[in-house]
Amino acid sequence: MRKVLLTLFFAVCTSSVINALTVTSGYEVIHETDTIWNFGYKGVNLFSRKVHRIDIAYPSKDNNGNDVTLSGYVAIPYDVYDGQQPCDGILLYNHYTQMSHANAPTKGYAVGEDMVIANPLKPNYIVVASDFQGFGVSEHLPQTYCFGDFNGRANIDMLLAARKLLDDRGQKQGKFIINAGYSSGGYDAIATQRVRDMHHKNEIVFDKTLVGGEPFDVVEAYRSYIKLKDDENVDATCLPMVLDVYNRLAEMGFTYEQMFKEPYDKKFEDWFCSGKYETSAIMDSLKGKKISDIVQDNFLNTESNEYNKLCEVAKTYSLANGWTPDFTQKYFVMHLVKDNVVPVSSGRAFLKFLNDFTYEGSSEKPFMKSIVPERTRLQTNFILPVSQHTLVGGVVFYLNLAATLTAYPILYYDDELNTHYADLVEDATVMGIIHKLEAKGFDVRGAVQKVTEGGSGGSFFEVLANIEKTLNSVGTSTAEVLQMASDSGLELTDLLQIYSYLTTPATPAASANKGIFEGAEVEKRQIEVEPYLIDYYQGYLTNWLEENHVNIYDQAE
């Protein structure tokens, strides 16, 4: 008790002068309290959990490499803090877009991590979160919104300071470290992984990095915003913030009048930079406004000097620039297909970056996409063709995060993947599942062919036409479904192989007499052997997609 009282006394004495301090090593405790975190939405709380929160100031570097003091918190579920529950690990959490200084994590504002820790699964993790530059003790400085490595460095420094604090307190930290963030927090989580891979590989190991709705590639996101500049359903908040931050921190020299139209050129600094307004209030003020209503036309013209200058700067600070991913690390990447805040093309750019990465001197790819958890090092989920970035996307992401935190102590209880689960996911592909069912005596191919008899299924072309008609009625298309499947690890050739297998009789040669390609000019040898069927389907689909001006592999460079 005496130790706690002394700590609280120290916090009170230092909190009023912390802005004048320069923390050159370790950390300084600035506040310590017990609080309640809730699981719910818009004031409807279904579950609650008591948490002990310790706010600290710690040393880091600003975007010019100069010493800077930042702040963040270490939040310990109270039943872990008092020893009733074991600690399973640390959640290094990256908060999403904030504008109000009052919404800094150290001001007591929980923005997603509360829903994870207080949910019914009750993950026993210590949450570590940085305010990042521009909030907390550094609110007098500009924030580094989606700006290269700098939030990643701030986060790594926060983690190191938190671990020292926990060591000093004798608090067990568990065995896992999960790095996670949604929206701009997803960008920061990727930046954190990059800084870890490049500078802290030997002292920090992330068991998994989970990101959702992430603007990984700023240039690709910028291009997408330009394409959607006249769509009033697209959020008009993020692009102006990115323009301002890159203009300020990269010293591009544009004025507000050059970047923004009236009256937003006059309002921008007060709205976005003063720290007086909540993000939701700004978004409400801009509701119904198009990007082209706010941003000057030269910044929305891909032929302009302004556009090219911003792209060059963004490429310089790109997270992909010079990053060789550590292939021992694991990822979960999620994005809504019609996201109206962060274009899905930026999320796909991150998938492509990881999926295209190969071992040095080898063609082997360590990050192969799969929608099945723990089957590969790159779990993906791009299967929701909806636009609601926060209401749907955020909720789905945080539920996935809570499930991951809870599952890890079970799946990796002996430092290796639970052998029963490993066996379960080994062949967790559609074809693998089909073969396993058939090995158990279930005739999957026979069942499918029976269902499609009598005209209910028809030829491949008829099936395709019927699928397209059905999908169009619910606001999507065959091309979009194929893209979602590809994003989630099921490639076009896989789909064609499945179709070919399920619609070809057990004796491949017999297919020549079944009229599968009735009316099509295909040589007999092409339909007698299953691989030729796949080639034919792929050729047909490729032509069909080209005729409809769709390229499902149209991803960012």
C-alpha positions as CSV (number, residue, x, y, z in Angstrom):
1,M,0.0,0.0,0.0
2,R,2.8,2.4,0.9
3,K,4.4,1.7,-2.5
4,V,1.1,2.5,-4.3
5,L,0.6,5.7,-2.3
6,L,4.2,6.9,-3.1
7,T,3.6,6.1,-6.8
8,L,0.4,8.1,-6.8
9,F,2.0,11.0,-5.0
10,F,4.8,11.0,-7.6
11,A,2.3,10.9,-10.4
12,V,0.4,13.9,-9.1
13,C,3.6,15.9,-8.6
14,T,4.9,15.1,-12.1
15,S,1.7,15.3,-14.1
16,S,1.6,19.1,-14.1
17,V,5.2,19.5,-15.3
18,I,5.7,16.4,-17.5
19,N,5.6,18.6,-20.7
20,A,8.7,20.3,-19.5
21,L,10.5,17.0,-18.8
22,T,12.7,15.1,-21.2
23,V,12.7,11.4,-20.5
24,T,16.0,10.2,-21.7
25,S,15.9,6.6,-20.5
26,G,13.3,4.2,-19.2
27,Y,10.0,5.8,-18.3
28,E,8.3,8.1,-15.9
29,V,4.9,7.2,-14.3
30,I,2.5,10.2,-14.7
31,H,-0.8,8.7,-13.6
32,E,-2.1,5.4,-12.1
33,T,-5.7,4.4,-11.6
34,D,-8.3,1.7,-11.6
35,T,-11.0,1.9,-14.3
36,I,-13.8,-0.1,-15.9
37,W,-13.7,-1.2,-19.5
38,N,-16.9,-2.3,-21.2
39,F,-17.9,-4.6,-24.1
40,G,-20.8,-3.1,-26.0
41,Y,-21.8,-0.4,-28.5
42,K,-23.0,3.2,-28.1
43,G,-23.5,3.0,-24.3
44,V,-25.2,-0.4,-24.3
45,N,-22.7,-2.4,-22.2
46,L,-23.1,-6.2,-22.2
47,F,-20.0,-7.1,-20.1
48,S,-17.5,-5.1,-18.0
49,R,-14.0,-5.7,-16.6
50,K,-12.0,-3.8,-14.1
51,V,-8.6,-2.7,-15.3
52,H,-5.5,-1.2,-13.6
53,R,-4.1,1.5,-15.9
54,I,-0.6,3.0,-15.6
55,D,0.2,6.1,-17.8
56,I,3.8,6.7,-18.5
57,A,6.0,9.1,-20.4
58,Y,8.9,7.6,-22.4
59,P,11.7,8.6,-24.7
60,S,11.5,8.2,-28.5
61,K,12.4,10.1,-31.7
62,D,10.5,12.6,-33.8
63,N,10.3,12.5,-37.6
64,N,13.6,14.3,-37.9
65,G,15.4,11.8,-35.5
66,N,15.4,14.3,-32.6
67,D,14.7,13.2,-29.0
68,V,11.1,13.6,-28.0
69,T,9.0,12.6,-25.0
70,L,5.8,10.6,-25.7
71,S,3.2,9.0,-23.6
72,G,1.1,5.9,-23.4
73,Y,-0.5,3.4,-21.0
74,V,0.0,-0.1,-19.7
75,A,-3.5,-1.5,-18.8
76,I,-3.6,-4.7,-16.8
77,P,-6.9,-6.6,-16.3
78,Y,-7.4,-6.4,-12.5
79,D,-7.8,-10.1,-12.0
80,V,-4.3,-10.4,-13.7
81,Y,-2.9,-7.5,-11.7
82,D,-3.9,-9.0,-8.4
83,G,-2.8,-12.5,-9.3
84,Q,-6.2,-14.2,-9.6
85,Q,-5.6,-15.0,-13.3
86,P,-2.3,-15.9,-15.1
87,C,-1.0,-13.5,-17.7
88,D,-1.0,-14.9,-21.2
89,G,0.8,-12.0,-22.9
90,I,0.9,-8.5,-24.2
91,L,-1.4,-6.9,-26.7
92,L,0.4,-4.0,-28.4
93,Y,-2.5,-1.9,-29.5
94,N,-2.6,0.8,-32.1
95,H,-5.6,3.2,-31.8
96,Y,-7.4,4.3,-34.9
97,T,-7.9,7.9,-36.2
98,Q,-8.2,10.5,-33.4
99,M,-8.3,14.3,-33.6
100,S,-9.4,15.4,-30.1
101,H,-6.7,15.7,-27.5
102,A,-9.3,14.5,-25.0
103,N,-9.4,11.1,-26.8
104,A,-5.8,10.2,-26.2
105,P,-5.4,6.7,-24.6
106,T,-3.8,8.3,-21.5
107,K,-6.9,10.5,-21.1
108,G,-8.9,7.4,-20.5
109,Y,-10.4,6.9,-23.9
110,A,-10.5,3.3,-24.9
111,V,-11.1,2.9,-28.7
112,G,-11.5,-0.9,-29.3
113,E,-9.1,-2.4,-26.8
114,D,-11.9,-2.2,-24.2
115,M,-14.2,-4.4,-26.4
116,V,-11.4,-6.9,-26.8
117,I,-10.4,-7.3,-23.1
118,A,-13.9,-6.9,-21.6
119,N,-15.6,-9.3,-24.0
120,P,-17.0,-12.7,-22.6
121,L,-13.9,-14.6,-23.7
122,K,-11.9,-12.4,-21.2
123,P,-8.4,-12.6,-22.7
124,N,-5.8,-12.3,-20.0
125,Y,-3.5,-9.9,-21.8
126,I,-1.8,-6.7,-20.7
127,V,-2.6,-3.9,-23.2
128,V,0.2,-1.5,-24.1
129,A,-0.8,1.5,-26.2
130,S,1.0,4.7,-27.2
131,D,-0.7,8.0,-27.5
132,F,1.6,8.7,-30.5
133,Q,3.0,12.1,-31.3
134,G,0.5,14.9,-31.1
135,F,-1.4,13.5,-28.1
136,G,-0.9,13.1,-24.4
137,V,2.3,14.8,-23.3
138,S,3.2,15.7,-26.9
139,E,-0.1,17.3,-27.9
140,H,1.8,20.5,-28.7
141,L,3.5,18.6,-31.6
142,P,1.8,17.7,-34.9
143,Q,0.5,14.1,-35.2
144,T,2.2,11.7,-37.6
145,Y,-0.9,10.3,-39.2
146,C,0.0,7.5,-41.6
147,F,3.5,8.9,-42.0
148,G,6.0,6.2,-42.5
149,D,8.0,4.6,-39.7
150,F,7.5,7.2,-37.0
151,N,4.5,5.7,-35.2
152,G,6.1,2.3,-35.6
153,R,9.1,3.6,-33.8
154,A,7.0,5.3,-31.1
155,N,5.1,2.0,-30.6
156,I,8.3,-0.1,-30.3
157,D,9.8,2.4,-27.8
158,M,6.5,2.2,-25.8
159,L,6.6,-1.6,-25.7
160,L,10.2,-1.5,-24.4
161,A,9.3,1.1,-21.8
162,A,6.3,-1.0,-20.7
163,R,8.3,-4.2,-20.4
164,K,10.8,-2.4,-18.2
165,L,7.9,-1.0,-16.0
166,L,6.4,-4.5,-15.7
167,D,9.8,-6.0,-14.8
168,D,10.3,-3.3,-12.2
169,R,6.8,-4.0,-10.7
170,G,7.4,-7.8,-10.7
171,Q,4.4,-8.2,-13.0
172,K,4.5,-11.4,-15.1
173,Q,4.1,-10.6,-18.8
174,G,3.1,-14.0,-20.3
175,K,4.5,-15.6,-23.4
176,F,2.7,-14.0,-26.3
177,I,3.0,-10.6,-27.9
178,I,0.2,-9.7,-30.3
179,N,0.5,-6.5,-32.5
180,A,-2.8,-5.2,-33.7
181,G,-4.7,-2.2,-35.1
182,Y,-7.6,-1.2,-37.2
183,S,-7.9,1.6,-39.8
184,S,-5.1,4.1,-39.3
185,G,-4.2,1.8,-36.4
186,G,-3.7,-1.0,-38.9
187,Y,-1.2,1.2,-40.8
188,D,0.6,1.9,-37.5
189,A,0.6,-1.8,-36.6
190,I,2.3,-2.6,-40.0
191,A,4.8,0.3,-39.4
192,T,5.5,-1.3,-36.0
193,Q,6.1,-4.7,-37.6
194,R,8.4,-3.1,-40.1
195,V,10.5,-1.3,-37.5
196,R,10.6,-4.5,-35.4
197,D,11.8,-6.5,-38.5
198,M,14.5,-4.0,-39.4
199,H,15.8,-2.9,-36.0
200,H,14.6,-5.1,-33.1
201,K,14.4,-8.6,-34.5
202,N,16.6,-10.1,-31.8
203,E,14.8,-8.5,-28.8
204,I,11.1,-8.5,-29.9
205,V,9.1,-11.4,-31.4
206,F,5.5,-10.9,-32.4
207,D,3.4,-14.0,-32.4
208,K,0.9,-12.4,-34.8
209,T,0.2,-9.0,-36.3
210,L,-3.5,-8.4,-37.0
211,V,-4.6,-5.5,-39.1
212,G,-7.9,-4.4,-40.7
213,G,-9.1,-1.6,-42.9
214,E,-5.5,-0.5,-43.3
215,P,-4.2,2.3,-45.6
216,F,-0.9,0.4,-46.2
217,D,-0.1,2.0,-49.5
218,V,-0.7,5.8,-49.2
219,V,-0.2,6.3,-53.0
220,E,-2.6,3.5,-53.9
221,A,-5.2,4.9,-51.4
222,Y,-4.6,8.4,-52.9
223,R,-5.3,7.1,-56.5
224,S,-8.5,5.4,-55.3
225,Y,-9.7,8.5,-53.6
226,I,-9.2,10.4,-56.8
227,K,-11.3,7.9,-58.7
228,L,-14.0,8.3,-56.1
229,K,-13.7,12.1,-55.7
230,D,-17.3,12.8,-56.8
231,D,-18.9,9.9,-54.8
232,E,-20.7,11.4,-51.8
233,N,-20.8,8.0,-50.1
234,V,-17.0,8.0,-49.7
235,D,-15.6,9.5,-46.5
236,A,-14.1,12.9,-47.1
237,T,-12.0,13.1,-43.9
238,C,-9.0,10.9,-44.4
239,L,-7.5,12.4,-47.6
240,P,-7.4,16.0,-46.2
241,M,-5.6,14.7,-43.1
242,V,-3.0,12.8,-45.1
243,L,-2.4,15.9,-47.3
244,D,-1.9,18.1,-44.3
245,V,0.4,15.6,-42.4
246,Y,2.6,14.9,-45.4
247,N,2.7,18.6,-46.3
248,R,3.8,19.5,-42.7
249,L,6.2,16.8,-41.9
250,A,7.8,16.5,-45.3
251,E,7.9,20.3,-45.6
252,M,6.3,20.3,-49.1
253,G,5.4,24.0,-48.7
254,F,1.7,24.1,-49.8
255,T,-0.7,26.6,-48.1
256,Y,-4.2,25.6,-47.0
257,E,-5.5,27.8,-49.8
258,Q,-3.6,25.8,-52.3
259,M,-4.8,22.4,-50.9
260,F,-8.4,23.1,-49.9
261,K,-11.4,24.9,-51.3
262,E,-13.4,27.5,-49.4
263,P,-14.5,27.5,-46.7
264,Y,-12.4,24.5,-45.7
265,D,-9.1,26.3,-46.2
266,K,-10.1,28.6,-43.4
267,K,-11.6,25.9,-41.2
268,F,-8.9,23.2,-41.6
269,E,-6.4,24.1,-39.0
270,D,-9.0,24.7,-36.3
271,W,-10.9,21.5,-37.2
272,F,-8.1,19.1,-37.7
273,C,-5.1,20.4,-35.8
274,S,-6.3,22.2,-32.7
275,G,-7.3,19.0,-30.8
276,K,-10.6,20.5,-29.8
277,Y,-12.9,18.4,-31.9
278,E,-13.9,14.7,-31.9
279,T,-13.3,12.8,-35.1
280,S,-17.0,11.9,-35.3
281,A,-17.9,15.6,-35.1
282,I,-15.7,16.4,-38.1
283,M,-17.1,13.5,-40.0
284,D,-20.7,14.6,-39.2
285,S,-19.8,18.2,-40.5
286,L,-18.5,16.7,-43.7
287,K,-21.4,14.2,-44.2
288,G,-22.7,14.4,-47.7
289,K,-19.7,16.3,-48.9
290,K,-17.6,14.9,-51.7
291,I,-13.8,14.9,-51.7
292,S,-14.0,17.2,-54.8
293,D,-16.0,19.7,-52.6
294,I,-13.1,20.0,-50.2
295,V,-9.8,19.3,-52.0
296,Q,-8.4,21.6,-54.7
297,D,-8.7,20.2,-58.2
298,N,-5.0,20.2,-58.8
299,F,-4.6,17.6,-56.0
300,L,-7.2,15.4,-57.7
301,N,-5.6,15.5,-61.1
302,T,-3.1,12.7,-61.8
303,E,-1.4,14.8,-64.4
304,S,-0.7,17.8,-62.1
305,N,2.5,18.8,-60.4
306,E,0.8,18.8,-57.0
307,Y,-0.3,15.1,-57.4
308,N,3.2,14.0,-58.6
309,K,4.9,15.9,-55.8
310,L,2.8,14.3,-53.1
311,C,3.2,10.8,-54.6
312,E,7.0,11.2,-54.7
313,V,7.0,12.2,-51.0
314,A,4.6,9.3,-50.1
315,K,6.8,6.8,-51.9
316,T,9.8,8.0,-50.0
317,Y,8.0,7.3,-46.7
318,S,6.3,4.1,-48.0
319,L,6.2,1.2,-45.5
320,A,7.2,-1.1,-48.4
321,N,10.3,0.9,-49.2
322,G,13.3,-1.1,-48.2
323,W,11.4,-3.5,-45.9
324,T,12.4,-7.2,-46.0
325,P,9.7,-9.0,-44.0
326,D,10.9,-11.5,-41.4
327,F,9.4,-14.7,-42.7
328,T,9.0,-16.2,-39.2
329,Q,6.3,-13.7,-38.4
330,K,2.5,-14.2,-38.9
331,Y,-0.3,-11.9,-40.1
332,F,-4.0,-11.6,-40.2
333,V,-5.2,-9.1,-42.8
334,M,-8.8,-8.0,-43.2
335,H,-10.6,-5.4,-45.3
336,L,-14.1,-4.8,-46.4
337,V,-14.5,-5.1,-50.1
338,K,-16.5,-1.9,-50.5
339,D,-14.9,0.1,-47.7
340,N,-16.1,3.7,-47.9
341,V,-13.3,5.1,-45.7
342,V,-10.1,3.3,-46.7
343,P,-10.2,1.9,-50.2
344,V,-9.8,-1.9,-50.4
345,S,-7.1,-1.5,-53.1
346,S,-4.7,-0.3,-50.3
347,G,-5.4,-3.5,-48.3
348,R,-4.9,-5.6,-51.4
349,A,-1.6,-3.9,-51.9
350,F,-0.5,-5.2,-48.5
351,L,-1.7,-8.7,-49.4
352,K,0.3,-8.5,-52.6
353,F,3.4,-7.2,-50.9
354,L,3.4,-10.1,-48.5
355,N,2.2,-12.7,-50.9
356,D,4.8,-11.8,-53.6
357,F,7.7,-11.9,-51.1
358,T,10.1,-14.8,-51.7
359,Y,13.1,-16.2,-49.7
360,E,16.4,-14.8,-50.9
361,G,17.7,-16.8,-53.8
362,S,14.5,-18.9,-53.9
363,S,11.1,-18.8,-55.6
364,E,9.4,-20.1,-52.4
365,K,6.8,-17.8,-50.9
366,P,6.5,-17.9,-47.1
367,F,3.4,-15.8,-47.0
368,M,0.8,-17.8,-48.9
369,K,-2.8,-16.6,-48.4
370,S,-5.3,-18.6,-46.5
371,I,-8.6,-17.8,-44.8
372,V,-8.0,-20.7,-42.4
373,P,-6.3,-19.5,-39.1
374,E,-2.8,-20.9,-38.5
375,R,-2.7,-22.9,-41.8
376,T,-0.2,-20.4,-43.2
377,R,1.7,-17.3,-42.1
378,L,-0.8,-15.0,-43.9
379,Q,-4.4,-15.5,-42.8
380,T,-6.8,-13.2,-44.8
381,N,-10.4,-12.2,-44.8
382,F,-11.7,-10.1,-47.6
383,I,-15.1,-11.8,-48.0
384,L,-17.5,-9.1,-46.8
385,P,-18.8,-7.0,-49.8
386,V,-20.0,-4.2,-47.5
387,S,-19.0,-0.6,-47.0
388,Q,-19.4,0.1,-43.3
389,H,-15.8,0.7,-42.2
390,T,-16.6,1.1,-38.5
391,L,-19.9,-0.4,-37.8
392,V,-19.2,-3.7,-39.6
393,G,-15.5,-3.7,-40.3
394,G,-14.4,-2.6,-36.8
395,V,-16.7,-5.0,-35.0
396,V,-15.6,-8.0,-37.2
397,F,-11.9,-7.1,-36.7
398,Y,-12.1,-6.8,-32.9
399,L,-14.0,-10.1,-32.6
400,N,-11.3,-11.7,-34.7
401,L,-8.7,-10.1,-32.4
402,A,-10.4,-11.3,-29.2
403,A,-10.7,-14.8,-30.7
404,T,-7.0,-14.9,-31.6
405,L,-5.9,-13.7,-28.1
406,T,-8.1,-16.4,-26.5
407,A,-7.1,-19.2,-28.9
408,Y,-3.3,-18.7,-28.7
409,P,-2.7,-20.1,-25.2
410,I,-4.7,-23.2,-26.3
411,L,-3.2,-23.7,-29.8
412,Y,0.4,-23.1,-28.6
413,Y,0.4,-24.4,-25.1
414,D,3.7,-26.3,-25.8
415,D,5.3,-23.7,-28.0
416,E,4.3,-25.6,-31.0
417,L,0.9,-25.6,-32.8
418,N,-1.4,-28.1,-31.0
419,T,-1.0,-31.3,-33.0
420,H,-4.7,-32.0,-33.2
421,Y,-5.4,-28.6,-34.7
422,A,-2.3,-28.9,-37.0
423,D,-3.7,-32.1,-38.4
424,L,-7.1,-30.5,-38.8
425,V,-5.8,-27.6,-40.9
426,E,-3.2,-29.4,-42.8
427,D,-5.5,-30.1,-45.8
428,A,-8.0,-27.3,-45.0
429,T,-8.6,-26.4,-48.6
430,V,-11.8,-27.0,-50.5
431,M,-10.2,-29.9,-52.5
432,G,-8.6,-31.2,-49.3
433,I,-12.0,-31.2,-47.5
434,I,-13.6,-32.9,-50.5
435,H,-10.9,-35.7,-50.5
436,K,-11.2,-36.1,-46.7
437,L,-15.0,-36.5,-47.0
438,E,-14.6,-39.1,-49.8
439,A,-12.0,-40.9,-47.8
440,K,-14.7,-41.3,-45.1
441,G,-17.0,-42.8,-47.7
442,F,-19.1,-39.7,-48.7
443,D,-19.4,-39.4,-52.5
444,V,-19.2,-35.6,-52.9
445,R,-18.9,-35.7,-56.7
446,G,-21.8,-38.1,-57.0
447,A,-23.9,-35.9,-54.7
448,V,-23.2,-32.7,-56.7
449,Q,-23.9,-34.4,-60.0
450,K,-27.2,-35.8,-58.7
451,V,-28.2,-32.3,-57.6
452,T,-27.4,-30.8,-61.0
453,E,-29.3,-33.4,-63.0
454,G,-32.5,-32.4,-64.8
455,G,-31.5,-29.0,-65.9
456,S,-31.0,-27.5,-62.4
457,G,-27.3,-27.1,-62.9
458,G,-26.5,-27.3,-66.6
459,S,-23.2,-26.7,-68.3
460,F,-20.4,-24.6,-67.0
461,F,-21.6,-21.7,-69.1
462,E,-25.1,-22.0,-67.8
463,V,-24.0,-22.2,-64.3
464,L,-21.8,-19.1,-64.7
465,A,-24.8,-17.2,-66.2
466,N,-27.1,-18.2,-63.4
467,I,-24.6,-17.3,-60.8
468,E,-24.0,-13.8,-62.3
469,K,-27.8,-13.2,-62.4
470,T,-28.2,-14.2,-58.8
471,L,-25.2,-12.1,-57.6
472,N,-26.3,-9.0,-59.5
473,S,-29.6,-9.2,-57.7
474,V,-27.8,-8.8,-54.4
475,G,-25.4,-6.0,-55.5
476,T,-22.3,-8.0,-56.4
477,S,-20.9,-9.9,-59.4
478,T,-19.0,-13.0,-60.4
479,A,-15.8,-11.0,-60.8
480,E,-16.1,-9.5,-57.3
481,V,-16.7,-13.0,-55.8
482,L,-13.7,-14.3,-57.7
483,Q,-11.6,-11.4,-56.4
484,M,-12.8,-12.1,-52.8
485,A,-11.9,-15.7,-53.2
486,S,-8.5,-14.8,-54.5
487,D,-7.9,-12.4,-51.7
488,S,-8.7,-15.1,-49.2
489,G,-6.4,-17.7,-50.7
490,L,-8.7,-19.5,-53.2
491,E,-7.3,-18.7,-56.6
492,L,-9.1,-19.0,-59.9
493,T,-7.3,-22.2,-60.9
494,D,-8.4,-23.7,-57.6
495,L,-12.0,-22.9,-58.3
496,L,-11.8,-24.3,-61.8
497,Q,-10.2,-27.5,-60.5
498,I,-13.0,-27.9,-58.0
499,Y,-15.6,-27.4,-60.7
500,S,-13.9,-29.7,-63.1
501,Y,-13.5,-32.4,-60.5
502,L,-17.1,-32.2,-59.3
503,T,-18.7,-32.2,-62.8
504,T,-16.4,-34.8,-64.4
505,P,-17.5,-38.5,-64.0
506,A,-15.1,-40.8,-62.1
507,T,-13.7,-42.0,-65.4
508,P,-12.4,-38.9,-67.1
509,A,-12.7,-40.3,-70.6
510,A,-16.5,-40.8,-70.2
511,S,-16.9,-37.0,-70.0
512,A,-16.5,-36.9,-73.8
513,N,-20.0,-38.5,-74.1
514,K,-21.8,-36.4,-71.5
515,G,-22.3,-33.2,-73.6
516,I,-20.7,-30.9,-71.0
517,F,-19.5,-28.6,-73.8
518,E,-22.6,-29.0,-76.0
519,G,-22.3,-26.5,-78.9
520,A,-18.7,-25.6,-78.0
521,E,-15.8,-26.2,-80.5
522,V,-13.5,-28.2,-78.2
523,E,-11.3,-31.0,-79.4
524,K,-12.2,-34.4,-77.9
525,R,-8.8,-34.8,-76.3
526,Q,-9.3,-31.5,-74.3
527,I,-12.3,-32.9,-72.5
528,E,-10.9,-36.4,-71.9
529,V,-8.3,-35.4,-69.4
530,E,-9.1,-33.2,-66.4
531,P,-6.3,-30.7,-66.7
532,Y,-7.5,-29.7,-70.1
533,L,-10.9,-29.0,-68.7
534,I,-9.3,-26.6,-66.3
535,D,-7.4,-24.9,-69.1
536,Y,-10.5,-24.5,-71.1
537,Y,-12.5,-23.1,-68.2
538,Q,-9.8,-20.6,-67.4
539,G,-9.5,-19.5,-71.0
540,Y,-13.3,-19.0,-71.2
541,L,-13.4,-17.1,-67.9
542,T,-10.4,-14.9,-68.9
543,N,-12.1,-13.9,-72.1
544,W,-15.4,-13.3,-70.3
545,L,-13.8,-11.0,-67.8
546,E,-11.9,-9.1,-70.5
547,E,-15.2,-8.6,-72.4
548,N,-16.7,-7.1,-69.3
549,H,-13.6,-4.9,-68.7
550,V,-12.8,-6.6,-65.4
551,N,-9.4,-7.8,-64.2
552,I,-9.6,-9.6,-60.9
553,Y,-5.8,-9.4,-60.5
554,D,-5.8,-5.6,-60.9
555,Q,-3.8,-4.9,-57.7
556,A,-1.4,-2.1,-56.8
557,E,2.1,-2.0,-58.1
